[in-house]
Amino acid sequence: MKLVVDRDVLAEAVTWAVRGLSNRPPVPVLAGVLLDANDEGLTLSAFDYEVSAKVTVDAQVDEPGQVLVLGRLLAEISRSLPNKPVTVNADGHKVEVTCGSSRFSLQQMPTADYPTLPTAPEPTGSIAGDVFTQAVSQVAIAADKSDTLPILTGVRMQIEGDKLSLLATDRYRLALRELTWNPTASDASQVALIPARTLSDTAKALGASGAVQIALGSAAGGEGLVGFEAGQRRTTTRLLDGEYPKVTSIFPTSVDSVSVIETAALTEAVKRVSLVAERNTPVRLRFSEGQVAIEAGQGDDAQASEAVEATLTGPELEIAFNPQFLLDGLGALGTSYARMSFTQPSRPAVLSGQAEADGDADESYRYVLMPVRFAS
């Protein structure tokens, strides 16, 4: 195999292909990236039996061929090369990477031992890349980061016709984003549980590529798969197995108080006040007509307080939240104003966005926060 490829093109493609590879794979070949040079250009593939990635880029192919080399090493090398054309040449058991006066020699790995990448299911529909990226980032923050309950580390994707919803929870908060998309069939109806971390990485990587195609289905062996494709980039991941808890019942059916606050002002105030909040201690929010007072710390500990202008409809109340969970929700809104809806201090609160202070709430994204009990 011998080819010439643009340095930036190679670096970007290798970095994307190997982004999910483990530093300690169970089988040595799973640390590799497969380079396949043919008439269509250069195709790079990576697979660890859970996540697969495949990308095709333009390259001047002088001699077609296929080689397998350490993926992360090739990514580091390609990013460090000078801004000149890169020549990749397979010679015996080595792969020579040359760029200007820089020359690297990589050991070839046995391609015969490399697993075949799964075939993605047929496309279920498509969605604008920027919309997909934002929606995933808004929801993935609420997925569980531990493996105590593996099913909660996923994002539940539900498709009903042209409606697509994403849902995640770690038992202390819940995020739901509902949006419209372009299904291949008007009667499409499917549910999938996708690992949140993989979904988040995929959305960030594909979001700038225009429309993203989503494909839900089963692999040849029967395991559930989801595939994503944008431009020349294609990836699949296995779905999580299990029944997701029916957490939508957490959404309050009635509201007693509603407060609207400028998102940026509330965010900055919570950041400042929470500086004195020790680990696992909450910030307290006291809502009254015209303002919300934010406080943290008590007794002999460091204390802080700040007031932010706010409107309140309904009874006054005091409620406490984990400061980081609150900040995550505020950061995900993407709107100028935050709308907080309450029933009572011991019940979940709902955070949603609002474009204007006196406008209508945008409930396409809702973030539910469980309150923290605190001493009166």
N, C-alpha and C positions, 0 to 999 in steps of 0.2 A: 504494500500500500504506500502511495506517495501522493501528497496533496499540498496545496498552498491555500491558506485561509487568512482573512483579516484578523489581526490580533484582538480587537474589541469584540468582534463577532464570536471568536472562539472562547474568550474569557467569559462572556455573558452566557453562552450556551452551556459550557461545562459547569459553571457555578449554579445555574438553574437545574441542570440535570441531576447533580449530586447533592442538592440541598438537604435531602432527607436521609442520606446514607448514614448508617451508624458508625461511630468511631471504633466499635468493637463488634463487628458482625459475627454471627454464629458460624458462617462459612466464609473463608478468605475471599472467594471470588465475588461475594456480595459487596465488597469494598471497591469494586471496579466500576469503570464506565466503559461501555462498549462503543467503539468508534467504527462506523460502517461507511466507507467511501464508495460511491457509485455515481451513475450518470445524473442523479437528482441532486448531488452535493454530498455533504457530510451529515450523517445522522448519529446523534449521541443518545445512548440509552442507559438507564440505571434502574435497578429493581432489587428490593430486599424482601420479597414475598408478601409485603404489606402495601407498599407504595411503589408505583412505577412512574417513570418520567421519560419522555422521548421528545427530541427536538431536532429539526432538520434546518441546516443553514447552507448558504451559498459557499461553495469552495471550488477551486480549480483542481479537479481530480486527474492526475497524470496516470496513476496506477490504482485501480479499484482494489479493495481489500477490507479486511475486518480485523481489528485488534482490541484487546482488553487490557487496560492499565489502571493503576490506582486512581480513583476518581478525585478524592480531595487533594492529592498531590498534584495532579494535572491542573486542577482549578487554581491552586496557589501559584503554580508556575506560570500559567497563562495570564493571571492578573499582574504578575511582576515583570512580564516581558516588556521591552521597549515598544513604542508605537510604530511597528513595522510589520510587514507580512510575515506570517509564521509558516514554516515548512514542517510537515509531519511525515516522517519516512520510517516504515517498518523494515528493519534489516535483521534477519535471523531472529534471535530471542529478545532483541531490543527495539525500542521505538525512539527514534531520534527526533527531538523537537528543537528546531533552529529558528532564531529570530535575530537578525543582525549578527552581532558577534557573540550572542548568547547561545549556548548549546547545552541541551539536557539529554540524558540517555535514561529511558525508563524501561524497567523489566516488563516483558509481556506476561500476562496471566493466561491460563488455558481457556480459550473461548468455548471449548467443547463442554466444560463444566458449568457454563453460565446458563441460568434458567431462561426459558422463553417468557417474554413479557405477555401478560394477559391481554386479550382482545377486549377493547372497551365495548359496552353495550351500544345499541343503536341510540342516536340522540333523542332525548326526551323533549328538549326545547332549548331556547337561548335567551340570554339576558345581557344588557349593556354592561361592559366590564366595570365601569366606574360605580354603577349602581350595585353590582354584585359585591365589589370590594367593600363598599361602605356598609352594606347590609350585614356581611359576614363579620366585619370588625365590631359592629354594634352588638352583635349577639354573642360572639365567641368569648367576650370578656366575662360572661356569666357562667361559662362552663367550668366544671370542677378541675382543679390543677393536680389533685392527688389521684391515686389509684384505689382509694378506699372503696368507692363504688364506680367501677370502670364505665358503667353505662352513662354516668353523669359527666364523663369527659367528652361526650359527643354533642353535636348540634343536630337537633331533629329537623329534618327538611320534609315538609309536606307540600304536595302538589295537588291542586284541585282545579283542573282547567287552566285558565290564565292567571290563577292566584297561586303564589308561592309564599310559604311562611317558613321562618327560621326561628327555632326556640332552643334555649339553653338555660340550665339552672345548676347551682351548686348547693342548693337547699337554703342558702342565706339571701339569695337574690335570683331574679328571673328576668330574662330578656326575650322579647318577642318582636320580630320585624315581619311585617306583611307587605307584599308588593306584587305588582303585576309583571308577567313575563310573556314570552312567546312560545307556547307549547307546539310540538309537532302535531298533536292530536287535541281537539277541543275538549274531549272527554277524559283527558289524562287524569289519573288518580293514583298517586304513589306516596309512600312514606319511607324515609331512609334515615338512619342514624350514622352520621359521619364524624370521625374523630376531629375534634375542634381544632387541635393544633395543625393537623394536616390541611384542613379546610382553610384555615386562616393563612397559612403559608401559600397555598395554591391561589387564593383570591388576590393576595398581594402581588404574586408573580404574573398572573394573567390579566389583572384588571386594566392594565394600560394597553392591552392588545385589541381593543375594540370589543366586539361581541364575544361572549363566552358561551360555548355549547355545553350543556349538562346532559349526561347520559346515565340513567338509573336502570339497573338490571342485574343479571347473574352472569358469572363467568361460566366457562365450560364445565368446571367441576362442581358448580352449583352454589358457590359462595357468592354472597351479595357484593356487588361492585358499584362504584360510582366513577364515572369518567368525566374529565373536563378537557376542553380543547379550545385554544384561541390562537389564530395564526398557524404557525408551524409547531406549536407546543402542545403536547398531549400528555395527560397524566391520569392514572387510576389509583384508587385506594380501596381496600376492603372496608366494608361497612361493619359497624359494631353490631353484635347480636344481642337481642334482649328486648323486653317490653319497656318502653320509656314511661315513667310515672305520669299520671294524669294531673300535671301541675297547673294547668290553665284554670283550675278551680280556685287558685290562689287570688286571681284578679277579683278585687272587690266588686260586689254587685250594686253597691250604692256609695255615695260620697257625701260626707258631711262638711268638709272644709277644702277649699282650693286656694292655693297661693301661686302667684306668678312673679318670678324674679328674673332679673337679667342674668343670663347664664355665666358670662365672664366674671361679673362682680361676685356672684355666689361662689364660683370656683376658686377665685383668688382668696376670698375670705376664709373658706374652709381650709385651704392649704395653709394659710398663716396660723389660724387658730389650732389646727391639728398638730402643729409643731410641738406643742406641750402635751399632747395626748400620748400616754405611754402605750406600749404594745397591747393590743386587744382592748383598749379603752375607747369609748365612743366620743363623738362630738354631740352636743345637745343643741337642738334648734327650737327656739321659742317663737312661734308665729303669733303676731298681733297685728292690729290694723296699721298699715303703713310700713311695717318692717318685719324682718326676721333677725333675731339675736342669736348668734352662734357662740357657744361657750365650750371650753374643754378644761379638764383639770379640776381638782377640788381639794379641800383640806389643806395640808401642809405642802402639797405638790405644787409645781408650777401651774399657773392658770393663765387663760387668755380668753378674750371676748371681743366680738366685733358685731356691728349691726349693719345690715344691708337693706336698702329700700325694697319693699315688696307690697303687693296687694293681697288682701285676704278676703275671701268670701266664705262666710260660715263662722262657727265658734273658734275662739283662740285655742291653741294647744301647744304642748311641749312634747317633743319626740327626739329620740337619740338614734344615731346610725354609726356603723363602722365608717370612719372617714374615708378610707381608700375605696370602699364599695360605692360610697356616695360620689366620690370624685370620678370613678370609672364611668358611672352613669351619666354624669354631667358632661364628661369628655366625649361620650358617644352620641350625644343629642344632635350636634351639628346645626343648632338653631340659636337665634339671638336670645330667646327667652326660654326658661325652664318652667314647666307647670307641674306642681306637686299636689296630688290629690290624697286626702286622708279620710278615714272613718273615725278612728280613735288611736291614741298613742301606742296601744298594744297590738294594733293590727297593721298589716303590710301597707306601705305607701306606694303610690304609682307615680313615676317620673316620666313625663313626655315633653315633646318640644312644642314651641309656639313661635311663629315668625315675628309677631308684633305683640306689644304689651296687652292690647285690647283685642287681639285677633282670636281666631278659633284654634283649638288644640289640634296638633297633627298626631293622631293616634296610630299611624302606621308603624311607629316604634314606641314600645312601652317597656319600661324598666321598673320592676317591682323590687322594693327594698324591705327586708325584714327589720323591724326596729330592734334596738338593743335595750334590754331592761336596765334601768339606772335608779339609784337611790334618790328619792324625792328631796 
